[in-house]
Amino acid sequence: MFSIRSVLSILGSNDESMNKAIHSNADVILVDLNDDVLDGHLSNDLSAALKSIFDSNRPLLLRINVNRLAYLTDNLTTVCFDYFAGLVVEGVEVPQDVRDVDVALRKYEGALNLQPGVIILFPEISSIEGLTALGSILDSVDRIGAMFINCKQITSDLGRKQNFSVLNEYILSRAAVETRAKRIPWVLAEYDKNIQSELISISYNADALGVVVTSEAQVLGINSLFSPSSSEVEQAKRL
């Protein structure tokens, strides 16, 4: 699979950000197809912007809520075509959610005569329910490329607290253990302009593959932090 140190997340409705994405230093571009996009911005302009990112030889991911899967086969085939390498699905809570996504992706691939399984699935966990079912979710289908963990959204399930440090460490450590047991990587998925440095530090030490960021200013720092050292590269070559 392609490198995922930094994932630059942009809204599909933000034309300026979409146009700038082809010049980003991020490893991966993630286009968020939120409700505003799905309900009013599925246009030729969006399709052209996605194609521009695709033509820049940059891995492109799309993000959609698990409750909007109908759009995948009903609307997106004539907008997104085969421009994207993977689908991030927000709001996954149970294994059946992932199986439903797999079915929708198979229909999408069939409609465009794509090789079955060519689109990589990235389930995003953003609730306590999803976290507790993580092990079963990882076992549900065989097209999962990595798990996206939205730590801030998970902690919000527990109400307002003054200090989330212990919870943050528990959530990300659990994600690291569960994914390592299945040999599937994970990514810290935070969509705020200012990601807590604590979350990045915990994720790095818990062997995350990378981090979702929302501004180009964050990309180079994340790339540097999550790049393997020369000793790690040499060790990998010897294996």
Secondary structure, 3 states (H helix, E strand, C coil): CCCCCEEEEEECCCHHHHHHHHHCCCCEEEEECCHHHHHHCCCHHHHHHHHHHHHCCCCEEEEEEHHHCHHHHHCHHHCCCCCCCEEEEECCCCHHHHHHHHHHHHHHHHHCCCCCCCCEEEEEECCHHHHHCHHHHHHHCCCECCEEECHHHHHHCCCCCCCCHHHHHHHHHHHHHHHHHCCCCEEEECCCCCCCHHHHHHHHHCCCCEEEECCHHHHHHHHHHCCCCHHHHHHHHHC
